[in-house]
Amino acid sequence: MLILMKQHGRIIIGCVISVLVLGIIFGIRAGGDTGFVRIAYKKAMGDRTDTDIADYMDAEAVEAVLARSKPEIRYSYTKVTVGKEADIGAMFLAEDADGNPVAVEITDILNASGASILYKTEEDRKNKKYTHDTAHFLFPVSGIYTLRVKAEDDEKRETYRQYKIPVSGS
């Protein structure tokens, strides 16, 4: 027996201690729950299953914002001629759902072949680096141009539109 204890004593003591530690961990009782894992889960997760999200005050505000309509863009015709400066931004007005004015951004101007004349390169388009000022824009030749317009309200709701603008020779 003494020889057995010397050879396997560490293993037997390790097993006994492991059984005792596991018994303590899984035998813990707290508030009617038994076991370390169950108690830790309940502490971490709490009573999330009984939470009614509709009780939150912010839910009504978010629902009201989502129910709002997007901004409306209106185009007012202005005669545009080649060689004469045009204030393109002044041709467009936008209002939010409450009727308040919203800023309008000209996102691109395309010629008849579909090429952009507002940006020189695709990199300029990504960085929104205009080649020309849209408040003092000179159309190079007569024809039909496509203007891409964007309006965004305070709630970040966006409206995108395209308009065909005729540009006459004189």
C-alpha positions in Angstrom: 0.0 0.0 0.0 2.8 2.3 0.9 4.5 1.6 -2.5 1.1 2.3 -4.2 0.8 5.6 -2.4 4.3 6.7 -3.4 3.8 5.8 -7.0 0.3 7.1 -7.6 -0.2 9.5 -4.7 0.0 12.7 -6.7 -2.6 11.4 -9.2 -5.0 10.3 -6.4 -4.6 13.5 -4.5 -5.1 15.5 -7.8 -8.3 13.5 -8.5 -9.7 14.0 -5.0 -9.0 17.8 -5.2 -10.6 18.0 -8.7 -13.7 16.2 -7.5 -14.0 18.6 -4.5 -13.5 21.7 -6.6 -16.0 20.6 -9.2 -18.4 19.7 -6.4 -18.1 23.2 -5.0 -18.4 24.9 -8.4 -21.5 23.0 -9.5 -23.0 22.7 -6.1 -23.1 26.4 -5.4 -26.6 27.7 -4.6 -27.7 31.3 -5.1 -31.3 32.5 -5.2 -32.7 29.0 -6.0 -30.2 28.4 -8.8 -27.7 25.6 -8.4 -24.4 25.5 -10.2 -21.7 28.0 -11.1 -22.5 28.0 -14.8 -26.3 28.7 -14.3 -25.6 31.4 -11.8 -23.0 33.1 -14.0 -25.4 33.0 -17.0 -28.2 34.5 -15.0 -26.0 37.3 -13.7 -24.7 38.0 -17.2 -28.0 37.8 -19.1 -30.3 39.0 -16.5 -34.1 39.0 -17.3 -33.7 39.9 -21.0 -36.5 37.6 -22.0 -39.1 39.6 -20.2 -38.0 43.0 -21.7 -40.6 44.6 -23.9 -38.9 47.0 -26.3 -42.2 48.8 -27.0 -41.9 50.3 -23.5 -38.9 52.3 -24.4 -39.6 56.0 -25.0 -37.1 56.2 -27.9 -39.0 53.6 -29.9 -41.8 56.1 -30.5 -39.3 58.8 -31.6 -37.6 56.4 -34.0 -40.9 55.2 -35.4 -41.9 58.9 -36.0 -38.7 59.6 -37.9 -39.0 56.5 -40.0 -42.6 57.3 -40.9 -41.6 60.7 -42.3 -41.5 61.1 -46.0 -38.2 61.9 -47.9 -37.5 65.4 -49.0 -39.2 66.6 -52.2 -37.1 68.3 -54.9 -38.7 70.8 -57.2 -37.2 72.0 -60.5 -37.9 75.5 -61.7 -37.1 76.0 -65.4 -34.5 78.7 -66.2 -33.3 79.3 -69.7 -29.7 78.2 -70.0 -27.5 79.2 -72.9 -24.0 78.4 -74.0 -21.4 81.0 -72.8 -23.7 82.5 -70.2 -23.1 81.6 -66.5 -25.9 79.5 -65.0 -26.6 79.1 -61.2 -27.6 75.4 -61.3 -28.2 75.2 -57.6 -30.8 78.0 -57.8 -32.9 75.9 -60.3 -33.7 73.4 -57.6 -35.6 73.7 -54.3 -36.1 71.0 -51.7 -38.4 70.7 -48.7 -38.5 68.2 -45.9 -41.7 66.5 -44.6 -42.5 69.6 -42.5 -42.1 72.0 -45.4 -38.7 73.4 -44.2 -36.1 74.2 -46.8 -33.4 71.6 -47.3 -30.0 72.0 -49.0 -29.7 70.7 -52.6 -26.5 69.2 -53.9 -25.7 68.8 -57.6 -24.0 65.4 -57.6 -23.1 65.3 -61.3 -23.7 66.8 -64.7 -23.6 64.5 -67.7 -23.4 65.5 -71.4 -25.4 63.8 -74.1 -23.0 60.9 -74.4 -23.2 60.3 -70.6 -19.8 61.5 -69.7 -19.4 63.7 -66.6 -18.5 67.4 -67.2 -18.5 68.2 -63.4 -15.6 66.0 -62.6 -12.3 65.4 -64.5 -11.6 61.9 -63.1 -13.3 59.1 -61.2 -11.1 60.0 -58.2 -12.5 63.5 -58.2 -16.0 62.1 -58.2 -15.2 60.0 -55.1 -13.7 63.0 -53.3 -16.5 65.3 -54.5 -13.9 67.6 -56.0 -15.7 69.7 -58.6 -14.0 70.9 -61.7 -16.4 73.8 -62.0 -18.4 75.8 -59.6 -22.1 75.0 -59.9 -23.1 78.5 -58.9 -21.3 80.0 -62.0 -21.4 77.1 -64.4 -20.7 77.5 -68.1 -22.1 74.8 -70.4 -19.5 74.0 -73.2 -21.9 73.3 -76.1 -25.7 73.3 -76.7 -27.6 70.1 -76.1 -29.5 68.1 -73.5 -27.6 67.7 -70.2 -28.5 65.3 -67.3 -28.3 66.8 -63.8 -28.1 64.5 -60.9 -29.5 66.1 -57.7 -29.5 65.1 -54.1 -31.5 66.5 -51.1 -30.9 65.4 -47.5 -32.9 66.4 -44.5 -31.9 66.7 -40.8 -32.9 63.0 -40.2 -30.4 61.9 -43.0 -33.3 60.9 -45.3 -32.1 61.4 -48.9 -33.8 61.9 -52.2 -31.9 61.5 -55.5 -33.4 62.7 -58.8 -32.2 63.2 -62.4 -33.3 66.1 -64.6 -32.8 66.7 -68.3 -31.8 70.3 -68.9 -31.9 71.8 -72.4 -29.0 74.2 -73.2 -29.5 76.4 -76.3 -26.9 78.0 -78.5 -28.0 81.5 -77.9 
